[in-house]
Amino acid sequence: MLPKERRICLKRDFEHIFSSGRSINGKLFRLKFLKNSLSLNRFAVVVSSKVSKKAVIRNRVRRRAWATIAAMDSGFKNNLDVVLIALKEASQADFPMIRSEISFFINKRLS
């Protein structure tokens, strides 16, 4: 998990990213991102109950996404707000699949 100043927590920040941000779609995740006025990147991971009704599965997807983001944070450009939205297919994915999709976003799309 990243420190609190590196996470997006406020509703108005989410609303701003969803209304004005750009979107990238993958097989397991949808990525919304937007430039911010800070000198650092901020992240959020959203896993809704549409992904799975079981909290255990939603939390597993969330933990795996956060672990990947924390390990690969240096690959992102600076000054980005990034929201990673899990799709239903993420509940069936194993950790290497999640890691490869997020690293694809980082290496090919955002850097």
Backbone as XML, in Angstrom:
<?xml version="1.0"?>
<chain id="A" units="angstrom">
  <residue number="1" name="MET">
    <atom name="N" x="0.852" y="-1.179" z="0.000"/>
    <atom name="CA" x="0.000" y="0.000" z="0.000"/>
    <atom name="C" x="0.895" y="1.238" z="0.000"/>
  </residue>
  <residue number="2" name="LEU">
    <atom name="N" x="0.439" y="2.208" z="-0.712"/>
    <atom name="CA" x="1.168" y="3.466" z="-0.800"/>
    <atom name="C" x="0.821" y="4.372" z="0.377"/>
  </residue>
  <residue number="3" name="PRO">
    <atom name="N" x="1.682" y="5.348" z="0.679"/>
    <atom name="CA" x="1.349" y="6.316" z="1.735"/>
    <atom name="C" x="0.097" y="7.106" z="1.383"/>
  </residue>
  <residue number="4" name="LYS">
    <atom name="N" x="-0.542" y="7.671" z="2.386"/>
    <atom name="CA" x="-1.822" y="8.344" z="2.200"/>
    <atom name="C" x="-1.755" y="9.500" z="1.201"/>
  </residue>
  <residue number="5" name="GLU">
    <atom name="N" x="-0.661" y="10.241" z="1.176"/>
    <atom name="CA" x="-0.573" y="11.368" z="0.245"/>
    <atom name="C" x="-0.445" y="10.899" z="-1.206"/>
  </residue>
  <residue number="6" name="ARG">
    <atom name="N" x="-0.185" y="9.626" z="-1.424"/>
    <atom name="CA" x="-0.070" y="9.069" z="-2.770"/>
    <atom name="C" x="-1.356" y="8.383" z="-3.231"/>
  </residue>
  <residue number="7" name="ARG">
    <atom name="N" x="-2.410" y="8.414" z="-2.378"/>
    <atom name="CA" x="-3.679" y="7.775" z="-2.721"/>
    <atom name="C" x="-4.756" y="8.832" z="-2.957"/>
  </residue>
  <residue number="8" name="ILE">
    <atom name="N" x="-5.679" y="8.525" z="-3.824"/>
    <atom name="CA" x="-6.814" y="9.409" z="-4.085"/>
    <atom name="C" x="-7.935" y="8.975" z="-3.153"/>
  </residue>
  <residue number="9" name="CYS">
    <atom name="N" x="-8.407" y="9.893" z="-2.322"/>
    <atom name="CA" x="-9.409" y="9.544" z="-1.317"/>
    <atom name="C" x="-10.687" y="10.372" z="-1.408"/>
  </residue>
  <residue number="10" name="LEU">
    <atom name="N" x="-10.594" y="11.583" z="-1.911"/>
    <atom name="CA" x="-11.735" y="12.490" z="-1.868"/>
    <atom name="C" x="-12.689" y="12.279" z="-3.040"/>
  </residue>
  <residue number="11" name="LYS">
    <atom name="N" x="-13.970" y="12.402" z="-2.754"/>
    <atom name="CA" x="-15.007" y="12.219" z="-3.764"/>
    <atom name="C" x="-14.856" y="13.216" z="-4.898"/>
  </residue>
  <residue number="12" name="ARG">
    <atom name="N" x="-14.519" y="14.450" z="-4.588"/>
    <atom name="CA" x="-14.388" y="15.463" z="-5.636"/>
    <atom name="C" x="-13.218" y="15.143" z="-6.576"/>
  </residue>
  <residue number="13" name="ASP">
    <atom name="N" x="-12.153" y="14.510" z="-6.056"/>
    <atom name="CA" x="-11.048" y="14.100" z="-6.918"/>
    <atom name="C" x="-11.492" y="13.006" z="-7.882"/>
  </residue>
  <residue number="14" name="PHE">
    <atom name="N" x="-12.241" y="12.025" z="-7.373"/>
    <atom name="CA" x="-12.767" y="10.967" z="-8.228"/>
    <atom name="C" x="-13.681" y="11.554" z="-9.304"/>
  </residue>
  <residue number="15" name="GLU">
    <atom name="N" x="-14.569" y="12.445" z="-8.904"/>
    <atom name="CA" x="-15.501" y="13.038" z="-9.862"/>
    <atom name="C" x="-14.761" y="13.802" z="-10.959"/>
  </residue>
  <residue number="16" name="HIS">
    <atom name="N" x="-13.710" y="14.527" z="-10.563"/>
    <atom name="CA" x="-12.923" y="15.291" z="-11.534"/>
    <atom name="C" x="-12.211" y="14.357" z="-12.518"/>
  </residue>
  <residue number="17" name="ILE">
    <atom name="N" x="-11.638" y="13.275" z="-12.018"/>
    <atom name="CA" x="-10.939" y="12.320" z="-12.883"/>
    <atom name="C" x="-11.920" y="11.630" z="-13.831"/>
  </residue>
  <residue number="18" name="PHE">
    <atom name="N" x="-13.081" y="11.209" z="-13.314"/>
    <atom name="CA" x="-14.051" y="10.517" z="-14.151"/>
    <atom name="C" x="-14.675" y="11.440" z="-15.195"/>
  </residue>
  <residue number="19" name="SER">
    <atom name="N" x="-14.837" y="12.717" z="-14.874"/>
    <atom name="CA" x="-15.455" y="13.623" z="-15.841"/>
    <atom name="C" x="-14.465" y="14.170" z="-16.865"/>
  </residue>
  <residue number="20" name="SER">
    <atom name="N" x="-13.227" y="14.410" z="-16.465"/>
    <atom name="CA" x="-12.266" y="15.073" z="-17.351"/>
    <atom name="C" x="-11.120" y="14.192" z="-17.813"/>
  </residue>
  <residue number="21" name="GLY">
    <atom name="N" x="-10.940" y="13.041" z="-17.190"/>
    <atom name="CA" x="-9.777" y="12.210" z="-17.479"/>
    <atom name="C" x="-9.900" y="11.394" z="-18.742"/>
  </residue>
  <residue number="22" name="ARG">
    <atom name="N" x="-8.771" y="10.875" z="-19.181"/>
    <atom name="CA" x="-8.720" y="9.975" z="-20.330"/>
    <atom name="C" x="-8.845" y="8.543" z="-19.841"/>
  </residue>
  <residue number="23" name="SER">
    <atom name="N" x="-9.224" y="7.651" z="-20.744"/>
    <atom name="CA" x="-9.493" y="6.271" z="-20.368"/>
    <atom name="C" x="-8.730" y="5.316" z="-21.273"/>
  </residue>
  <residue number="24" name="ILE">
    <atom name="N" x="-8.245" y="4.223" z="-20.668"/>
    <atom name="CA" x="-7.615" y="3.129" z="-21.407"/>
    <atom name="C" x="-8.296" y="1.851" z="-20.946"/>
  </residue>
  <residue number="25" name="ASN">
    <atom name="N" x="-8.715" y="1.030" z="-21.889"/>
    <atom name="CA" x="-9.381" y="-0.219" z="-21.554"/>
    <atom name="C" x="-8.456" y="-1.397" z="-21.796"/>
  </residue>
  <residue number="26" name="GLY">
    <atom name="N" x="-8.505" y="-2.354" z="-20.871"/>
    <atom name="CA" x="-7.772" y="-3.598" z="-21.011"/>
    <atom name="C" x="-8.724" y="-4.763" z="-20.803"/>
  </residue>
  <residue number="27" name="LYS">
    <atom name="N" x="-8.181" y="-5.946" z="-20.711"/>
    <atom name="CA" x="-9.010" y="-7.129" z="-20.503"/>
    <atom name="C" x="-9.493" y="-7.244" z="-19.062"/>
  </residue>
  <residue number="28" name="LEU">
    <atom name="N" x="-8.655" y="-6.812" z="-18.119"/>
    <atom name="CA" x="-8.969" y="-6.967" z="-16.701"/>
    <atom name="C" x="-9.313" y="-5.656" z="-16.010"/>
  </residue>
  <residue number="29" name="PHE">
    <atom name="N" x="-8.792" y="-4.544" z="-16.523"/>
    <atom name="CA" x="-8.955" y="-3.250" z="-15.864"/>
    <atom name="C" x="-9.267" y="-2.166" z="-16.877"/>
  </residue>
  <residue number="30" name="ARG">
    <atom name="N" x="-9.892" y="-1.110" z="-16.369"/>
    <atom name="CA" x="-10.061" y="0.144" z="-17.099"/>
    <atom name="C" x="-9.260" y="1.171" z="-16.306"/>
  </residue>
  <residue number="31" name="LEU">
    <atom name="N" x="-8.482" y="1.965" z="-17.011"/>
    <atom name="CA" x="-7.625" y="2.942" z="-16.366"/>
    <atom name="C" x="-8.125" y="4.329" z="-16.719"/>
  </residue>
  <residue number="32" name="LYS">
    <atom name="N" x="-8.383" y="5.164" z="-15.730"/>
    <atom name="CA" x="-8.728" y="6.571" z="-15.935"/>
    <atom name="C" x="-7.577" y="7.381" z="-15.367"/>
  </residue>
  <residue number="33" name="PHE">
    <atom name="N" x="-7.102" y="8.357" z="-16.123"/>
    <atom name="CA" x="-5.987" y="9.158" z="-15.631"/>
    <atom name="C" x="-6.132" y="10.603" z="-16.070"/>
  </residue>
  <residue number="34" name="LEU">
    <atom name="N" x="-5.499" y="11.467" z="-15.298"/>
    <atom name="CA" x="-5.584" y="12.909" z="-15.513"/>
    <atom name="C" x="-4.371" y="13.562" z="-14.886"/>
  </residue>
  <residue number="35" name="LYS">
    <atom name="N" x="-3.846" y="14.578" z="-15.530"/>
    <atom name="CA" x="-2.745" y="15.345" z="-14.944"/>
    <atom name="C" x="-3.221" y="16.046" z="-13.680"/>
  </residue>
  <residue number="36" name="ASN">
    <atom name="N" x="-2.345" y="16.119" z="-12.684"/>
    <atom name="CA" x="-2.671" y="16.878" z="-11.486"/>
    <atom name="C" x="-1.667" y="18.005" z="-11.311"/>
  </residue>
  <residue number="37" name="SER">
    <atom name="N" x="-1.899" y="18.858" z="-10.334"/>
    <atom name="CA" x="-1.021" y="20.002" z="-10.102"/>
    <atom name="C" x="0.011" y="19.714" z="-9.015"/>
  </residue>
  <residue number="38" name="LEU">
    <atom name="N" x="0.128" y="18.476" z="-8.609"/>
    <atom name="CA" x="1.078" y="18.090" z="-7.563"/>
    <atom name="C" x="2.380" y="17.627" z="-8.198"/>
  </residue>
  <residue number="39" name="SER">
    <atom name="N" x="3.383" y="17.396" z="-7.375"/>
    <atom name="CA" x="4.665" y="16.921" z="-7.889"/>
    <atom name="C" x="4.804" y="15.407" z="-7.736"/>
  </residue>
  <residue number="40" name="LEU">
    <atom name="N" x="3.688" y="14.713" z="-7.553"/>
    <atom name="CA" x="3.732" y="13.266" z="-7.393"/>
    <atom name="C" x="2.511" y="12.621" z="-8.022"/>
  </residue>
  <residue number="41" name="ASN">
    <atom name="N" x="2.595" y="11.325" z="-8.203"/>
    <atom name="CA" x="1.476" y="10.551" z="-8.732"/>
    <atom name="C" x="0.569" y="10.127" z="-7.586"/>
  </residue>
  <residue number="42" name="ARG">
    <atom name="N" x="-0.730" y="10.076" z="-7.867"/>
    <atom name="CA" x="-1.686" y="9.549" z="-6.892"/>
    <atom name="C" x="-2.493" y="8.445" z="-7.559"/>
  </residue>
  <residue number="43" name="PHE">
    <atom name="N" x="-2.876" y="7.446" z="-6.776"/>
    <atom name="CA" x="-3.536" y="6.269" z="-7.312"/>
    <atom name="C" x="-4.770" y="5.918" z="-6.502"/>
  </residue>
  <residue number="44" name="ALA">
    <atom name="N" x="-5.683" y="5.194" z="-7.160"/>
    <atom name="CA" x="-6.841" y="4.594" z="-6.498"/>
    <atom name="C" x="-7.159" y="3.304" z="-7.241"/>
  </residue>
  <residue number="45" name="VAL">
    <atom name="N" x="-7.665" y="2.326" z="-6.491"/>
    <atom name="CA" x="-8.103" y="1.063" z="-7.079"/>
    <atom name="C" x="-9.560" y="0.885" z="-6.687"/>
  </residue>
  <residue number="46" name="VAL">
    <atom name="N" x="-10.417" y="0.675" z="-7.692"/>
    <atom name="CA" x="-11.847" y="0.515" z="-7.465"/>
    <atom name="C" x="-12.244" y="-0.895" z="-7.903"/>
  </residue>
  <residue number="47" name="VAL">
    <atom name="N" x="-12.812" y="-1.650" z="-6.955"/>
    <atom name="CA" x="-13.310" y="-2.986" z="-7.257"/>
    <atom name="C" x="-14.737" y="-3.046" z="-6.733"/>
  </residue>
  <residue number="48" name="SER">
    <atom name="N" x="-15.707" y="-2.975" z="-7.632"/>
    <atom name="CA" x="-17.102" y="-2.917" z="-7.221"/>
    <atom name="C" x="-17.664" y="-4.310" z="-6.982"/>
  </residue>
  <residue number="49" name="SER">
    <atom name="N" x="-18.860" y="-4.358" z="-6.448"/>
    <atom name="CA" x="-19.505" y="-5.642" z="-6.204"/>
    <atom name="C" x="-19.971" y="-6.300" z="-7.505"/>
  </residue>
  <residue number="50" name="LYS">
    <atom name="N" x="-19.909" y="-5.583" z="-8.619"/>
    <atom name="CA" x="-20.193" y="-6.200" z="-9.918"/>
    <atom name="C" x="-19.086" y="-7.169" z="-10.317"/>
  </residue>
  <residue number="51" name="VAL">
    <atom name="N" x="-17.873" y="-6.943" z="-9.805"/>
    <atom name="CA" x="-16.759" y="-7.847" z="-10.089"/>
    <atom name="C" x="-17.018" y="-9.191" z="-9.436"/>
  </residue>
  <residue number="52" name="SER">
    <atom name="N" x="-17.415" y="-9.163" z="-8.163"/>
    <atom name="CA" x="-17.764" y="-10.377" z="-7.436"/>
    <atom name="C" x="-18.616" y="-9.976" z="-6.241"/>
  </residue>
  <residue number="53" name="LYS">
    <atom name="N" x="-19.552" y="-10.814" z="-5.914"/>
    <atom name="CA" x="-20.378" y="-10.546" z="-4.735"/>
    <atom name="C" x="-19.616" y="-10.843" z="-3.455"/>
  </residue>
  <residue number="54" name="LYS">
    <atom name="N" x="-18.550" y="-11.622" z="-3.554"/>
    <atom name="CA" x="-17.779" y="-12.022" z="-2.382"/>
    <atom name="C" x="-16.682" y="-11.008" z="-2.088"/>
  </residue>
  <residue number="55" name="ALA">
    <atom name="N" x="-16.675" y="-10.506" z="-0.870"/>
    <atom name="CA" x="-15.684" y="-9.511" z="-0.466"/>
    <atom name="C" x="-14.270" y="-10.080" z="-0.498"/>
  </residue>
  <residue number="56" name="VAL">
    <atom name="N" x="-14.131" y="-11.350" z="-0.231"/>
    <atom name="CA" x="-12.816" y="-11.990" z="-0.243"/>
    <atom name="C" x="-12.177" y="-11.857" z="-1.627"/>
  </residue>
  <residue number="57" name="ILE">
    <atom name="N" x="-12.950" y="-12.079" z="-2.657"/>
    <atom name="CA" x="-12.433" y="-11.998" z="-4.029"/>
    <atom name="C" x="-12.147" y="-10.552" z="-4.410"/>
  </residue>
  <residue number="58" name="ARG">
    <atom name="N" x="-13.053" y="-9.641" z="-4.052"/>
    <atom name="CA" x="-12.819" y="-8.219" z="-4.352"/>
    <atom name="C" x="-11.552" y="-7.722" z="-3.664"/>
  </residue>
  <residue number="59" name="ASN">
    <atom name="N" x="-11.373" y="-8.100" z="-2.407"/>
    <atom name="CA" x="-10.179" y="-7.668" z="-1.672"/>
    <atom name="C" x="-8.912" y="-8.284" z="-2.247"/>
  </residue>
  <residue number="60" name="ARG">
    <atom name="N" x="-8.982" y="-9.504" z="-2.738"/>
    <atom name="CA" x="-7.818" y="-10.144" z="-3.355"/>
    <atom name="C" x="-7.401" y="-9.371" z="-4.604"/>
  </residue>
  <residue number="61" name="VAL">
    <atom name="N" x="-8.364" y="-9.007" z="-5.435"/>
    <atom name="CA" x="-8.067" y="-8.226" z="-6.642"/>
    <atom name="C" x="-7.467" y="-6.882" z="-6.247"/>
  </residue>
  <residue number="62" name="ARG">
    <atom name="N" x="-8.039" y="-6.247" z="-5.244"/>
    <atom name="CA" x="-7.553" y="-4.943" z="-4.775"/>
    <atom name="C" x="-6.119" y="-5.040" z="-4.250"/>
  </residue>
  <residue number="63" name="ARG">
    <atom name="N" x="-5.841" y="-6.050" z="-3.431"/>
    <atom name="CA" x="-4.490" y="-6.217" z="-2.877"/>
    <atom name="C" x="-3.468" y="-6.475" z="-3.974"/>
  </residue>
  <residue number="64" name="ARG">
    <atom name="N" x="-3.814" y="-7.299" z="-4.933"/>
    <atom name="CA" x="-2.885" y="-7.599" z="-6.026"/>
    <atom name="C" x="-2.615" y="-6.373" z="-6.880"/>
  </residue>
  <residue number="65" name="ALA">
    <atom name="N" x="-3.640" y="-5.580" z="-7.123"/>
    <atom name="CA" x="-3.450" y="-4.353" z="-7.906"/>
    <atom name="C" x="-2.572" y="-3.361" z="-7.147"/>
  </residue>
  <residue number="66" name="TRP">
    <atom name="N" x="-2.831" y="-3.190" z="-5.855"/>
    <atom name="CA" x="-2.013" y="-2.266" z="-5.056"/>
    <atom name="C" x="-0.562" y="-2.726" z="-4.986"/>
  </residue>
  <residue number="67" name="ALA">
    <atom name="N" x="-0.340" y="-4.017" z="-4.846"/>
    <atom name="CA" x="1.030" y="-4.535" z="-4.786"/>
    <atom name="C" x="1.774" y="-4.250" z="-6.088"/>
  </residue>
  <residue number="68" name="THR">
    <atom name="N" x="1.094" y="-4.416" z="-7.200"/>
    <atom name="CA" x="1.711" y="-4.153" z="-8.496"/>
    <atom name="C" x="1.994" y="-2.669" z="-8.669"/>
  </residue>
  <residue number="69" name="ILE">
    <atom name="N" x="1.054" y="-1.833" z="-8.295"/>
    <atom name="CA" x="1.253" y="-0.386" z="-8.420"/>
    <atom name="C" x="2.416" y="0.071" z="-7.551"/>
  </residue>
  <residue number="70" name="ALA">
    <atom name="N" x="2.497" y="-0.417" z="-6.328"/>
    <atom name="CA" x="3.580" y="-0.021" z="-5.425"/>
    <atom name="C" x="4.939" y="-0.447" z="-5.970"/>
  </residue>
  <residue number="71" name="ALA">
    <atom name="N" x="4.996" y="-1.621" z="-6.582"/>
    <atom name="CA" x="6.269" y="-2.107" z="-7.112"/>
    <atom name="C" x="6.685" y="-1.371" z="-8.380"/>
  </residue>
  <residue number="72" name="MET">
    <atom name="N" x="5.736" y="-0.881" z="-9.162"/>
    <atom name="CA" x="6.044" y="-0.287" z="-10.459"/>
    <atom name="C" x="5.801" y="1.207" z="-10.515"/>
  </residue>
  <residue number="73" name="ASP">
    <atom name="N" x="5.623" y="1.848" z="-9.410"/>
    <atom name="CA" x="5.273" y="3.270" z="-9.391"/>
    <atom name="C" x="6.307" y="4.134" z="-10.089"/>
  </residue>
  <residue number="74" name="SER">
    <atom name="N" x="7.561" y="3.773" z="-10.044"/>
    <atom name="CA" x="8.591" y="4.618" z="-10.643"/>
    <atom name="C" x="8.483" y="4.683" z="-12.166"/>
  </residue>
  <residue number="75" name="GLY">
    <atom name="N" x="7.737" y="3.773" z="-12.798"/>
    <atom name="CA" x="7.584" y="3.779" z="-14.246"/>
    <atom name="C" x="6.587" y="4.792" z="-14.760"/>
  </residue>
  <residue number="76" name="PHE">
    <atom name="N" x="5.755" y="5.336" z="-13.884"/>
    <atom name="CA" x="4.757" y="6.319" z="-14.294"/>
    <atom name="C" x="5.386" y="7.691" z="-14.464"/>
  </residue>
  <residue number="77" name="LYS">
    <atom name="N" x="4.796" y="8.481" z="-15.343"/>
    <atom name="CA" x="5.160" y="9.892" z="-15.433"/>
    <atom name="C" x="4.765" y="10.566" z="-14.121"/>
  </residue>
  <residue number="78" name="ASN">
    <atom name="N" x="5.375" y="11.688" z="-13.860"/>
    <atom name="CA" x="4.971" y="12.449" z="-12.681"/>
    <atom name="C" x="3.703" y="13.233" z="-12.956"/>
  </residue>
  <residue number="79" name="ASN">
    <atom name="N" x="3.061" y="13.644" z="-11.885"/>
    <atom name="CA" x="1.888" y="14.518" z="-11.932"/>
    <atom name="C" x="0.665" y="13.864" z="-12.551"/>
  </residue>
  <residue number="80" name="LEU">
    <atom name="N" x="0.407" y="12.612" z="-12.249"/>
    <atom name="CA" x="-0.780" y="11.946" z="-12.745"/>
    <atom name="C" x="-1.648" y="11.468" z="-11.587"/>
  </residue>
  <residue number="81" name="ASP">
    <atom name="N" x="-2.960" y="11.598" z="-11.771"/>
    <atom name="CA" x="-3.930" y="10.930" z="-10.913"/>
    <atom name="C" x="-4.429" y="9.733" z="-11.707"/>
  </residue>
  <residue number="82" name="VAL">
    <atom name="N" x="-4.322" y="8.540" z="-11.134"/>
    <atom name="CA" x="-4.654" y="7.310" z="-11.846"/>
    <atom name="C" x="-5.669" y="6.521" z="-11.030"/>
  </residue>
  <residue number="83" name="VAL">
    <atom name="N" x="-6.786" y="6.171" z="-11.669"/>
    <atom name="CA" x="-7.800" y="5.315" z="-11.047"/>
    <atom name="C" x="-7.855" y="4.026" z="-11.851"/>
  </residue>
  <residue number="84" name="LEU">
    <atom name="N" x="-7.629" y="2.919" z="-11.189"/>
    <atom name="CA" x="-7.658" y="1.599" z="-11.803"/>
    <atom name="C" x="-8.973" y="0.938" z="-11.424"/>
  </residue>
  <residue number="85" name="ILE">
    <atom name="N" x="-9.815" y="0.669" z="-12.416"/>
    <atom name="CA" x="-11.145" y="0.104" z="-12.181"/>
    <atom name="C" x="-11.137" y="-1.348" z="-12.638"/>
  </residue>
  <residue number="86" name="ALA">
    <atom name="N" x="-11.430" y="-2.245" z="-11.716"/>
    <atom name="CA" x="-11.416" y="-3.672" z="-12.043"/>
    <atom name="C" x="-12.671" y="-4.041" z="-12.822"/>
  </residue>
  <residue number="87" name="LEU">
    <atom name="N" x="-12.488" y="-4.879" z="-13.820"/>
    <atom name="CA" x="-13.602" y="-5.436" z="-14.575"/>
    <atom name="C" x="-13.902" y="-6.839" z="-14.057"/>
  </residue>
  <residue number="88" name="LYS">
    <atom name="N" x="-15.012" y="-7.397" z="-14.453"/>
    <atom name="CA" x="-15.448" y="-8.701" z="-13.955"/>
    <atom name="C" x="-14.408" y="-9.791" z="-14.189"/>
  </residue>
  <residue number="89" name="GLU">
    <atom name="N" x="-13.673" y="-9.727" z="-15.281"/>
    <atom name="CA" x="-12.668" y="-10.732" z="-15.609"/>
    <atom name="C" x="-11.511" y="-10.750" z="-14.611"/>
  </residue>
  <residue number="90" name="ALA">
    <atom name="N" x="-11.304" y="-9.655" z="-13.884"/>
    <atom name="CA" x="-10.212" y="-9.589" z="-12.908"/>
    <atom name="C" x="-10.431" y="-10.551" z="-11.751"/>
  </residue>
  <residue number="91" name="SER">
    <atom name="N" x="-11.677" y="-10.903" z="-11.470"/>
    <atom name="CA" x="-11.941" y="-11.829" z="-10.362"/>
    <atom name="C" x="-11.432" y="-13.227" z="-10.663"/>
  </residue>
  <residue number="92" name="GLN">
    <atom name="N" x="-11.302" y="-13.593" z="-11.933"/>
    <atom name="CA" x="-10.817" y="-14.909" z="-12.330"/>
    <atom name="C" x="-9.314" y="-14.927" z="-12.623"/>
  </residue>
  <residue number="93" name="ALA">
    <atom name="N" x="-8.696" y="-13.765" z="-12.638"/>
    <atom name="CA" x="-7.286" y="-13.660" z="-13.026"/>
    <atom name="C" x="-6.361" y="-13.985" z="-11.858"/>
  </residue>
  <residue number="94" name="ASP">
    <atom name="N" x="-5.226" y="-14.586" z="-12.193"/>
    <atom name="CA" x="-4.224" y="-14.824" z="-11.165"/>
    <atom name="C" x="-3.274" y="-13.616" z="-11.109"/>
  </residue>
  <residue number="95" name="PHE">
    <atom name="N" x="-2.373" y="-13.645" z="-10.128"/>
    <atom name="CA" x="-1.511" y="-12.490" z="-9.886"/>
    <atom name="C" x="-0.622" y="-12.146" z="-11.090"/>
  </residue>
  <residue number="96" name="PRO">
    <atom name="N" x="0.007" y="-13.121" z="-11.776"/>
    <atom name="CA" x="0.821" y="-12.741" z="-12.948"/>
    <atom name="C" x="0.018" y="-12.063" z="-14.055"/>
  </residue>
  <residue number="97" name="MET">
    <atom name="N" x="-1.227" y="-12.449" z="-14.242"/>
    <atom name="CA" x="-2.057" y="-11.793" z="-15.262"/>
    <atom name="C" x="-2.348" y="-10.350" z="-14.874"/>
  </residue>
  <residue number="98" name="ILE">
    <atom name="N" x="-2.670" y="-10.127" z="-13.614"/>
    <atom name="CA" x="-2.937" y="-8.762" z="-13.134"/>
    <atom name="C" x="-1.683" y="-7.914" z="-13.268"/>
  </residue>
  <residue number="99" name="ARG">
    <atom name="N" x="-0.552" y="-8.476" z="-12.838"/>
    <atom name="CA" x="0.712" y="-7.746" z="-12.907"/>
    <atom name="C" x="1.071" y="-7.406" z="-14.350"/>
  </residue>
  <residue number="100" name="SER">
    <atom name="N" x="0.861" y="-8.339" z="-15.283"/>
    <atom name="CA" x="1.231" y="-8.072" z="-16.673"/>
    <atom name="C" x="0.342" y="-6.994" z="-17.296"/>
  </residue>
  <residue number="101" name="GLU">
    <atom name="N" x="-0.943" y="-6.988" z="-16.965"/>
    <atom name="CA" x="-1.812" y="-5.947" z="-17.540"/>
    <atom name="C" x="-1.472" y="-4.571" z="-16.986"/>
  </residue>
  <residue number="102" name="ILE">
    <atom name="N" x="-1.237" y="-4.478" z="-15.688"/>
    <atom name="CA" x="-0.893" y="-3.178" z="-15.106"/>
    <atom name="C" x="0.467" y="-2.713" z="-15.619"/>
  </residue>
  <residue number="103" name="SER">
    <atom name="N" x="1.424" y="-3.625" z="-15.751"/>
    <atom name="CA" x="2.732" y="-3.227" z="-16.292"/>
    <atom name="C" x="2.611" y="-2.807" z="-17.754"/>
  </residue>
  <residue number="104" name="PHE">
    <atom name="N" x="1.681" y="-3.423" z="-18.515"/>
    <atom name="CA" x="1.434" y="-2.982" z="-19.886"/>
    <atom name="C" x="0.943" y="-1.541" z="-19.895"/>
  </residue>
  <residue number="105" name="PHE">
    <atom name="N" x="-0.007" y="-1.214" z="-18.990"/>
    <atom name="CA" x="-0.487" y="0.157" z="-18.887"/>
    <atom name="C" x="0.656" y="1.113" z="-18.586"/>
  </residue>
  <residue number="106" name="ILE">
    <atom name="N" x="1.497" y="0.732" z="-17.649"/>
    <atom name="CA" x="2.598" y="1.602" z="-17.223"/>
    <atom name="C" x="3.633" y="1.776" z="-18.333"/>
  </residue>
  <residue number="107" name="ASN">
    <atom name="N" x="4.074" y="0.666" z="-18.899"/>
    <atom name="CA" x="5.180" y="0.719" z="-19.863"/>
    <atom name="C" x="4.788" y="1.233" z="-21.237"/>
  </residue>
  <residue number="108" name="LYS">
    <atom name="N" x="3.616" y="0.867" z="-21.711"/>
    <atom name="CA" x="3.239" y="1.213" z="-23.079"/>
    <atom name="C" x="2.380" y="2.452" z="-23.186"/>
  </residue>
  <residue number="109" name="ARG">
    <atom name="N" x="1.511" y="2.664" z="-22.233"/>
    <atom name="CA" x="0.512" y="3.718" z="-22.375"/>
    <atom name="C" x="0.843" y="4.989" z="-21.605"/>
  </residue>
  <residue number="110" name="LEU">
    <atom name="N" x="1.351" y="4.869" z="-20.375"/>
    <atom name="CA" x="1.500" y="6.054" z="-19.543"/>
    <atom name="C" x="2.911" y="6.595" z="-19.481"/>
  </residue>
  <residue number="111" name="SER">
    <atom name="N" x="3.908" y="5.847" z="-19.925"/>
    <atom name="CA" x="5.256" y="6.363" z="-19.793"/>
    <atom name="C" x="5.742" y="7.029" z="-21.054"/>
  </residue>
</chain>
